[in-house]
Every structure is written in C-alpha cells, then in structure tokens.
Amino acid sequence: MIELITTIVIIASSVLLFGYWFRYSCLLMLNTRTARDYARDIVTANQLGFANVQAQLSQASADLAGMRAALDRDYAVVSKLLEQVADGQAGIEQKMLAIHYRLMGACYTIGAHVSPKAARQALEEMSMVVAHFANSVGEMSSSPSMA
C-alpha cells in the first residue's frame, strides 16, 4: 500500500513539475523580443487583428467572444504562413507554442463561464502566441537565405 501511495505522489509531482516547466518555457519564449519587430509588417500585409485585441483587453466592456474569434482567425492565418515560410519544418518552439495556444483556448472557454479576469488572461496569452508567430514569419521571410 505504501508503494502505491509513493508511486502516485511521484507521478503527480512529476506531472505538476512538467506542467510548470512547460508553462514557464512558453512564457519565456513569448516574452523574448527580437531586435526588430517584424509582426507589424505581417499585420499590415494580412489584415490581422491581434494588435487590436491586445489593446481592447484592458477595456471592461470588451467583447471577449469576438476577440477569441479574431484571435483564432489570426492564428490560422499566421500558422499557415509560418508553415509555408518554414517549408513545413516546425521546430520544437513552434510546436510548444501551438500546444500552449490550444491550452489557453481551453482556459478561456472555462474562464469565460467562471471568471472574466481569467478569460482575459487567457486571451492575452493567446494574442502573444499569435504575435510571436507573426514576428517569426516576418523574421524568416526577411532573412537573406529566404531571398
């Protein structure tokens, strides 16, 4: 019986530590800035709205569901662009951030029913992922090897 409890405690703590590491790593990637912001060019060229979503999140009367739909649209566009620019070779960073985006989408869905503050936080992180991907697309497409 002691072995079973010990095993359960070890597995539970390992899962929690992995979750903490994953979230911390994603937040580190999202908070890393490049020397030049390439996202603006991508926003203009593809009529993306994540910058507007980031600005609207501070407003109390913001339409969270509309922002979620705009982010999902932007995410689909930027993911497709990133796939084209990277020749279908998604790195571990891109895969981790894609999972993070989906997890934050689930957090938004739960948070929208429970806490508007939690829903806003999830949308903020989702917009950060879209911004990061847009910046990556711009950076890759402007590199000398792509020309």
C-alpha positions as CSV (number, residue, x, y, z in Angstrom):
1,M,0.0,0.0,0.0
2,I,2.9,2.4,0.8
3,E,4.4,1.7,-2.6
4,L,1.2,2.6,-4.3
5,I,0.9,5.9,-2.4
6,T,4.5,6.7,-3.1
7,T,4.1,5.9,-6.8
8,I,1.0,8.1,-7.0
9,V,2.8,11.0,-5.2
10,I,5.8,10.7,-7.5
11,I,3.7,10.6,-10.7
12,A,1.5,13.5,-9.6
13,S,4.5,15.7,-8.6
14,S,6.2,14.8,-11.9
15,V,3.2,15.8,-13.9
16,L,2.9,19.1,-11.9
17,L,6.6,19.9,-12.4
18,F,6.3,19.1,-16.1
19,G,3.3,21.4,-16.4
20,Y,5.2,24.2,-14.6
21,W,8.2,23.8,-16.8
22,F,6.1,23.8,-19.9
23,R,4.2,27.0,-19.0
24,Y,7.4,28.7,-17.8
25,S,9.2,27.8,-21.0
26,C,6.3,29.1,-23.2
27,L,6.2,32.3,-21.3
28,L,9.9,32.8,-21.7
29,M,9.6,32.3,-25.4
30,L,6.7,34.7,-25.7
31,N,8.5,37.4,-23.7
32,T,11.6,37.2,-25.8
33,R,11.9,40.2,-28.1
34,T,13.8,40.4,-31.4
35,A,15.9,43.5,-32.4
36,R,13.3,44.4,-34.9
37,D,9.5,43.9,-34.7
38,Y,8.6,42.1,-37.8
39,A,5.0,41.5,-36.7
40,R,3.8,44.9,-37.9
41,D,4.6,44.1,-41.5
42,I,2.7,40.8,-41.2
43,V,-0.3,42.5,-39.6
44,T,-0.5,45.1,-42.4
45,A,0.0,42.6,-45.2
46,N,-2.6,40.1,-43.9
47,Q,-5.0,42.4,-42.1
48,L,-4.6,40.6,-38.7
49,G,-6.4,41.9,-35.7
50,F,-4.4,40.6,-32.7
51,A,-2.9,44.0,-32.0
52,N,-6.5,45.4,-31.7
53,V,-7.4,42.5,-29.4
54,Q,-4.4,43.3,-27.2
55,A,-5.5,47.0,-27.0
56,Q,-9.1,46.1,-26.3
57,L,-8.4,43.6,-23.5
58,S,-7.9,46.4,-21.0
59,Q,-11.5,47.7,-21.6
60,A,-14.1,46.5,-19.3
61,S,-16.8,46.3,-21.9
62,A,-14.8,44.3,-24.4
63,D,-16.5,41.5,-26.4
64,L,-14.4,38.5,-25.3
65,A,-16.1,36.1,-27.6
66,G,-15.4,38.3,-30.6
67,M,-11.8,38.7,-29.6
68,R,-11.5,34.9,-29.3
69,A,-12.9,34.5,-32.9
70,A,-10.5,37.2,-34.2
71,L,-7.5,35.5,-32.5
72,D,-8.5,32.1,-33.9
73,R,-8.7,33.6,-37.4
74,D,-5.3,35.3,-37.0
75,Y,-3.8,32.1,-35.6
76,A,-5.0,30.1,-38.6
77,V,-3.5,32.7,-41.0
78,V,-0.2,33.0,-39.2
79,S,0.2,29.3,-38.7
80,K,-0.4,28.8,-42.5
81,L,2.2,31.5,-43.3
82,L,4.7,30.0,-40.8
83,E,4.3,26.6,-42.3
84,Q,4.9,28.0,-45.8
85,V,7.9,30.1,-44.8
86,A,9.5,27.2,-42.7
87,D,8.8,24.7,-45.5
88,G,6.7,22.6,-43.2
89,Q,9.5,22.1,-40.7
90,A,8.0,23.3,-37.4
91,G,10.6,23.5,-34.7
92,I,10.0,22.4,-31.1
93,E,9.4,26.1,-30.1
94,Q,6.6,26.4,-32.6
95,K,5.0,23.1,-31.5
96,M,5.2,24.0,-27.9
97,L,3.6,27.4,-28.5
98,A,0.9,25.7,-30.7
99,I,0.0,23.5,-27.7
100,H,0.1,26.5,-25.4
101,Y,-2.3,28.3,-27.7
102,R,-4.7,25.4,-27.5
103,L,-4.4,25.1,-23.8
104,M,-5.0,28.8,-23.3
105,G,-8.1,28.4,-25.6
106,A,-9.4,25.7,-23.2
107,C,-8.6,28.0,-20.3
108,Y,-10.6,30.8,-22.0
109,T,-13.5,28.5,-22.5
110,I,-13.6,27.6,-18.8
111,G,-12.7,31.1,-17.7
112,A,-15.5,32.7,-19.7
113,H,-18.0,30.8,-17.6
114,V,-16.2,31.3,-14.3
115,S,-14.1,34.4,-14.3
116,P,-13.8,37.2,-16.9
117,K,-10.4,38.0,-15.5
118,A,-9.1,34.5,-16.2
119,A,-10.7,34.7,-19.7
120,R,-8.9,37.9,-20.4
121,Q,-5.6,36.5,-19.2
122,A,-6.0,33.5,-21.5
123,L,-6.8,35.8,-24.4
124,E,-3.8,37.9,-23.6
125,E,-1.5,34.8,-23.8
126,M,-3.2,33.6,-27.0
127,S,-2.6,37.0,-28.6
128,M,1.1,36.8,-27.5
129,V,1.4,33.5,-29.3
130,V,-0.1,35.0,-32.5
131,A,2.2,38.0,-32.2
132,H,5.2,35.7,-31.7
133,F,4.3,33.6,-34.8
134,A,3.7,36.7,-36.9
135,N,7.1,38.0,-35.8
136,S,8.7,34.7,-36.7
137,V,7.1,34.7,-40.1
138,G,8.4,38.2,-40.7
139,E,11.8,37.4,-39.5
140,M,12.1,34.2,-41.6
141,S,10.8,35.8,-44.7
142,S,13.2,38.8,-44.5
143,S,16.3,36.7,-43.8
144,P,18.9,36.6,-46.6
145,S,18.5,32.8,-47.0
146,M,14.9,33.3,-48.0
147,A,15.6,35.9,-50.7
